[in-house]
Amino acid sequence: MLRNIMLVAGFTVAMTAPGFAAEWFVIRGADGCFVTDQRSAGEDAVSKAYASEAEATEEMKAIAACDEANTNLDPDEDRDTGQ
């Protein structure tokens, strides 16, 4: 009987383990977008949660809101010459 209870408890723990997996978010901040595994209340996620950091980083490149052209408030600013 104890063996059966332990077996059921083991299966229950194994089934809930994927629920504890890390989620990665693309967050848009004042300085642009970044990838993080912790989402604060004041931060806005610009996409869904991703299973890996590499997947979130790759998707961040395709998000229009994270493109530098969309986040640069002064497009006339010449970054190469430092002016």
Secondary structure as UniProt FT lines:
FT   HELIX           2..16
FT   HELIX           17..20
FT   STRAND          24..29
FT   TURN            30..31
FT   STRAND          32..36
FT   TURN            41..42
FT   STRAND          44..45
FT   HELIX           53..62
FT   HELIX           64..66
FT   HELIX           68..71
FT   TURN            75..76
FT   TURN            79..82
//
